[in-house]
Amino acid sequence: MYITLNPRIICCFLLLAIAVLCSPSSFAEAVEQKVRLKVVDPGDGSQCMVEAVFKGDHDNCKNKKAKGRDNCDKDTGCVCTRQEKHITWQMENKEPFTITFDQGSANPFVQKGSNECNFKNNKKGKLRCRVKGKDVPSALYSYAINVPNCQSAHAKLKIY
């Protein structure tokens, strides 16, 4: 049995395949990363703790330029990104929190203008910051996530 294919169908299929392969999302080097936060009460009367985890759909640390997760653990909220991308921290129950860089190096986020990062969450329990431009050195930045009266979480941000 011989099946003939309509040339118009073949052309449409080829154009669709080319469009999918050449779409910007297929070449996206990094997407915005989200760190999910929650306050955990141990239940034994001891101090509450902040937990940070990365559960993203797209893990930038798998990018060849990021060179993997060797020193960046998902369970501590570590994310990988590059310059000019955003990172969002989302608190589960909208508790107030702040971010403090604690390794002594410069702030890798925008410090002036409309994209300034003030390191405090909004009323919805979110904090979204954009990494500065090309002048930010590729490095592993350590920071603390602070919630009043709770033990802080310590996380890292890998900029590649």
C-alpha positions in Angstrom: 0.0 0.0 0.0 1.4 3.4 -1.0 0.5 6.5 0.9 1.0 9.9 -0.7 1.5 13.0 1.4 0.2 16.3 0.4 3.2 18.7 -0.2 1.3 21.5 1.5 1.1 19.4 4.7 4.8 18.6 4.5 5.6 22.3 4.1 3.4 23.2 7.1 5.0 20.6 9.2 8.5 21.7 8.3 7.7 25.4 9.0 6.2 24.4 12.4 9.3 22.4 13.3 11.6 25.3 12.3 9.5 27.7 14.4 9.7 25.5 17.5 13.4 24.9 17.2 14.2 28.6 16.6 11.9 30.0 19.3 13.5 32.3 21.9 12.4 29.9 24.7 14.4 27.1 23.3 17.5 29.3 23.4 16.7 30.8 26.8 19.9 30.7 28.8 18.3 31.4 32.1 14.8 32.0 33.4 13.6 33.7 36.6 14.2 31.6 39.6 11.9 31.3 42.6 12.9 30.4 46.2 10.0 29.2 48.3 10.2 30.2 52.0 8.2 29.0 55.1 8.4 29.4 58.8 8.6 26.1 60.6 7.5 25.8 64.3 9.3 22.8 65.8 6.4 22.3 68.2 8.6 21.6 71.2 8.7 25.2 72.4 12.0 26.0 70.7 12.6 28.8 68.3 10.9 28.8 64.9 13.1 28.3 61.8 13.0 29.7 58.3 13.3 27.1 55.5 14.2 27.9 51.9 13.9 25.5 49.0 14.0 25.7 45.2 11.3 23.8 43.4 11.4 25.4 40.0 10.2 24.0 36.8 13.4 25.1 35.1 16.7 24.7 37.0 19.3 27.2 35.7 22.0 25.3 37.5 21.7 22.6 34.9 22.9 25.1 32.3 26.4 24.3 31.0 27.6 27.8 31.9 26.5 27.4 35.6 28.5 24.2 35.8 25.9 22.2 37.9 24.8 22.1 41.5 28.1 20.9 43.1 28.1 23.8 45.6 24.5 24.9 45.3 21.9 22.7 47.1 18.2 23.0 46.1 17.1 22.1 49.7 18.8 25.2 51.1 17.2 27.5 48.4 20.3 27.9 46.3 19.5 29.1 42.8 21.6 29.9 39.7 21.1 32.9 37.5 23.0 35.3 35.3 23.1 39.1 35.0 19.9 41.0 34.3 17.6 38.2 35.4 15.2 38.3 38.4 15.0 36.1 41.5 11.8 35.9 43.6 11.5 34.9 47.2 7.9 33.8 48.2 6.9 33.3 51.8 4.3 30.7 52.3 2.1 32.5 54.9 3.2 36.1 54.0 5.3 36.6 57.2 7.6 39.6 56.9 11.2 38.7 56.0 14.4 40.4 54.9 17.5 39.3 53.0 21.0 40.1 54.3 24.2 39.3 52.4 26.6 37.9 54.9 29.8 37.0 53.0 31.1 40.6 52.9 31.0 41.1 49.2 29.0 43.6 47.2 25.3 43.5 46.7 24.7 41.8 43.4 21.3 43.4 42.9 20.2 46.7 41.4 20.7 49.4 44.0 19.2 52.5 42.3 16.3 53.4 40.1 13.0 51.6 39.5 14.5 48.1 39.8 16.1 48.8 43.2 16.1 45.9 45.6 15.4 46.9 49.1 15.6 43.4 50.6 12.2 43.5 52.3 9.2 41.6 51.2 5.9 43.2 50.1 2.5 42.7 51.7 1.9 39.6 49.6 5.0 37.9 51.1 7.1 38.3 48.0 10.5 39.9 47.2 11.6 40.2 43.6 15.1 41.5 42.7 16.9 41.9 39.5 20.6 41.0 39.3 22.7 44.0 38.1 24.3 44.2 34.7 27.5 42.7 33.3 29.6 44.3 36.1 28.5 41.6 38.6 31.2 39.1 39.0 30.4 35.4 38.6 30.5 34.0 42.0 28.6 32.2 44.8 26.9 34.8 47.1 25.9 33.8 50.6 22.9 35.4 52.3 20.6 35.0 55.2 16.8 35.1 55.1 15.6 36.7 58.4 12.2 36.5 60.0 11.6 38.3 63.3 12.0 36.0 66.3 13.0 33.0 64.2 16.3 31.3 63.4 17.4 32.5 60.0 17.9 30.4 56.9 21.2 30.6 55.1 21.2 30.2 51.3 23.3 30.9 48.3 22.9 32.6 44.9 25.1 31.4 42.1 25.7 34.0 39.4 27.3 32.7 36.3 
